[in-house]
């Protein structure tokens, strides 16, 4: 859905002197906590609070917020208007509703890291009250505005974290709330001083906001904790230590979770996890929403269930889009997102952050993808018809539970329910090796959800209550559903007939042809009335002035009525009000009954989302320039990664690209640590990244861009391939390299995959080489993890030996006569025998005199 084009606001903030003075006095009394112009001690921009003032027809912002909105959304300060009180002025900017929603999405969803407050005026005049608040992890107050014109692409997950040092060990507690799915999770673990495990957990759960204790926030651990939160793209929110008090935790959980609280004793008895759970429940205000009571699921979060991916790895492998509206093929998410449902798109994001490490679970996903790859008819039916017809079931059901759903929402759920038998029928046409599993897991479940004991009753309710024949023009209760409503409808029909008779009498009286010259019309202001064009009105003007009442005369004609039509119109409008009131009452009753089907719809949503993602994997696998293949997966102990003719899926998907495939074979004791040398722009970085991408794709359940693939499951992927954000973090490029590398050395295990690109460039050649050598030896001899190390330090190739270090190079060809360099983009065994820096400078069109001096040196 296109976003509104920013333009100068048409609503003027016109206040009389008295109102302007009162508002400026109130605004001055607000405690400002924006901090937009400041930075904290670790160079992170502090979160701001943007306050909007609801002026009925439009919104306004003032002070620093006005300048911010003018620059960020209107791209000009000319839209700023000023309120005045004596010598004092207060800048302000107005926003229409479309621009307000655009600003909300940018502030809350696009990583701006802002809090939002909306104020409404109350009595006495000049007094304003905050009626809505939101932050990146707490979007409930603005769900309608945020997702009216766009899908909810990701869940708003808020977490709490705290660190307690005991016996020189950092005990970290984490708890999170996913308000969309009502998931609660908590865990407690010992972490290193870089908080590597915490960073992986924040990335896995997709935290948008992290609550942390205010006490100790400015200490060394507190600053590092905020740095980790910032790297994960989340907003750090400090709260008083009493917010982490656990005195009411058991009673709160008793109201929220289904079942006995004692079943969750493992969480409650872990002090740090429990305190974080108490804090995040308070912050998210889950208890305030009664629809959450008894419906939340709490679990002990297992940090070892998924592959660990920190922010550096996610960034290096381009797993997630930098912005929701960025180019689709530039990220793995964009490439894989062939999903047809909003639930599927959210689940895909989650799976990308949580690759599996259990071989059986991975194989189950591969089985389904394999069946859908081999059966184009089923795959196309699901994608083109059935999945496409599903609305955002999760979001609609949340509205339904809060009794905010409309008849249109219920009809969309009806359409979703009606699609289930067709989806089951399509899936039953699977005939491959895994057809039985697909029938049991998906087809049979969809049929069960739709039977007469479940959503069949919901469909019967909607068919009886809603006039489905009028959809999509209008959504109304069927007159036959209620005797009182039916009687009112009969009275309306009789009055409409009388109105048509009065119109006929007036037409005969005026000598005007009905529905051509004389029109019968209706609006909310005048009710039923007649209209003549200016041309026709002149011929009957005298009669109109005597026997009729003129309502309005404009360019489009003259609107008028008479005593008979006016009386009938008033009766009809009164009847319409009674009918609308009766219909609202009935809609409320239908919504109440429909809400009893919420749990079934949540189950439908979950299963449909899973099928949607796996269908998307199959579609990507068959539609790639060269089809993907199913990898053979082994336990991590097998210590083998073999990718025959592997390709980078994002690069080969670009237009006019003929990708050169390369084989990667990593075996413990032979080629477990690979040093890749060669010219810049030769393909080293692409090669080492594509190995990481292939492993990641395999472990989320997707096929991989290779001719053959055998992969032993990895428990983590660590990547050190760039420090583009180091300036934003207030540290040098070299320091960023060292911090990221230190995290790898502390957190990597023999079952991890390590990817390092150009380490040691930010310092002197000798220091850089020394560090690169020492780090390589440590990975080889101590960590013993498979590693791909791309470097320009050719001296590192001397590490090759019986310890499993192997040399590879990117092949390039130099014409001996012209000295022109041709990149072949092929990975070959052995070390690169020369440097190509000057040739790369020629590619960059350096001045010839500079190149001559370089050759001479």
Helices and strands as residue ranges (DSSP letters): H 17-29, E 48-54, E 59-62, H 64-69, I 70-74, G 77-79, E 81-85, E 88-95, H 97-109, E 114-122, E 127-134, G 140-142, H 143-147, E 157-166, E 169-178, E 183-191, H 196-205, E 207-213, H 220-231, E 235-239, G 241-244, H 249-256, G 261-264, H 265-268, H 271-284, G 286-288, G 290-292, E 297-300, E 308-309, H 311-316, G 328-330, H 332-336, H 342-353, H 359-374, H 376-381, I 382-386, G 387-389, H 393-401, H 407-427, H 435-438, I 439-443, H 444-449, H 455-465, G 468-470, G 479-481, H 483-510, E 519-523, E 527-532, H 534-537, G 538-540, H 541-547, E 549-554, E 557-561, H 563-594, G 595-597, H 598-623, E 632-634, G 636-638, E 640-646, H 649-652, E 662-667, E 673-677, H 684-700, E 708-712, E 716-720, H 733-747, E 752-757, H 765-778, I 779-783, E 786-790, G 794-799, E 805-814, E 821-829, H 837-843, H 848-856
